[in-house]
Amino acid sequence: MHEASDSASAEVIAQRRFYRGVLELMNESRIPYVVGGGYALEHYTGSARDSKDLDLVVEPVCARAVLKLFGNKGYRTELSFPHWLGKIFG
């Protein structure tokens, strides 16, 4: 059972490292964004929930620039639904 908690801890550490890198790159890019989803909910209400993703909201005119930025940095990107959902994978 100890091994499972170690691997879960490693996953959480890797997830946080990925999210931190994403936010740092977004800040460096100066493309405007806001954090949404579970992390925003926790920040504003104190109500935490297990989240498997980081939701960033950008203006539609910036969406392709964000995906290009991350693609150029070696991330895999996907425009799942052009009208509302793009994804970045570590």
N, C-alpha and C positions, 0 to 999 in steps of 0.2 A: 504494500500500500504506500510505503514511503516513496517508491520510484514514481508512482503516478503523480504524487504531489510535486515531486521535483520536476517532472516533465511539464506539469501544468504551470509551475512557477516560471520555467524557461519560456513557455509560450507567452505568458503575460509579459515578461521582460522583453521578448522579441516584438510583441505587439506594440508595447509602449515606445520602444525604440523606433519602430516603423512610423507610428503616429507623430512622434517628435520630429523625425526627419521630414515628413510631409509638411508639417506646420512651419518648420524652419525654411523649407524651400518656398512655400507659399509667401511667407513674410519677406524673404529675399526678393521674390519676383515682383512684389508690390501690386499684385493682382488682388483686388478687393474680394474678401470672402467673409462669411460668418460661419461659426460652428453651430450645427444643429443636432438634432437627434438626442440620443441618450446622454451625451456629454453636456449638452446645453441644458437638458432637463435637470441633471444633477447639479450643475453650477447654479442655476436659478432657483431651484426648489429644495435642494438637498436630498432629493429622492433619487437614489442610485438604482440602476438596473444593469444587469450584465449585458454588455454591448459587444458585438462582434465586428463592428465597423465604426468608422469615424465619418460622420456626415458633414460635408462642407457645402455651403450654398454659395454659388457664384452667379453673377449676372449672365444671362444667356449669351451675350456677345463675347464673354470671356471664356466660355466653356472649352472651346477648341484650343485656345491658347494654353489653358491649364493642362489639357491632355498632351499637347505638343511639348510643353515644358517638361513634364514628367517622362514622356517617351524619350526625349533627348537625354535624360539622365539615367536611362536604362530600365525604367519601370515599364511593366506591361500595362497598357491602357485599353479601355474599351468604351465606346459610346453605345451603351445598351439601348437606350431610348433617346434619340436626338432631342426630343422636346423636354426631357427632364432628368435623365440619369446617365452619368458617365462614371466609370470606375477606374481606379488605379490600384494595381497589385504590386506588392513588394517582391 
